[in-house]
Amino acid sequence: MTQLTPTGLDAHKPAEITRLIRLSGIAKAEMPLAPLITLSVLGGVFISLGALFYTQTTSGFTDLNGGITLMGGVAFSLGLILVVVGGAELFTGNTMIVMAYVDKRITSKALLRNWAIVLLGNAIGCAAIVSLVYGAGLLDGPLGHRAAAIASSKIAISPFEAFCRGILCNALVCLAVWLAVSARTAMGMILSIVWPVAAFVAVGLEHSIANLYLIPAGFLAGAPGSTGALVSNLLPVLAGNIIGGAGGVALAYRLAYGRSLRDDPTNSL
């Protein structure tokens, strides 16, 4: 049987993706403060731009049927495309750093430092875009009505529902990142990202960083709510996002491909 010769564009195999994700986790945990906070702010900005695009795309419709929500999900994927292809730090994706932690390649302090700084930077980026969108008058008219409806629907769900939706959401987001790592071209990365992200948006799952834009934007557009309502949504969603990304993706693949990691020459400290 003739064996196909690799073209150099073939996707990375799952074991190789696992190795690359772990190496990326080590690099992220060791990143100096200035670039880490800068890239984290950009991560919040990028996800907010995707959320703004999603809001505009789904505004003005009286019936948000499956086709409209799918279209909105494709629009929202702009955010993660900018993060992965353009380069930024995103808390939900960085939950996969836990792979490097369980392999004792980074310390608990380094893990928590990364998560805290990236979450803070993401929040700053989201707040900046919310402020600019409000200042630009974009929360008037159909877009504002849609923004208010989104925020109201999010704060109406129970904490348990938010937690479960957070798990499902970040499993899909981290799978999007996982698939993007498999690609060797920018177009391959983009196509890998779009469908998992479109799925979580169309289904109505909960992404903590997106909510840092969507809920405040909705409040500014006239949705009734408070800081307490925002926190009540974010806390269970954050917990769910950590479990979905760290456990549902990173540790699952670590369990599946642990032997290949032990044989990796980069394994020694």
Order of alpha helices (4+ residues) and beta strands (2+ residues): alpha-alpha-alpha-alpha-alpha-alpha-alpha-alpha-alpha-alpha-alpha-alpha-alpha
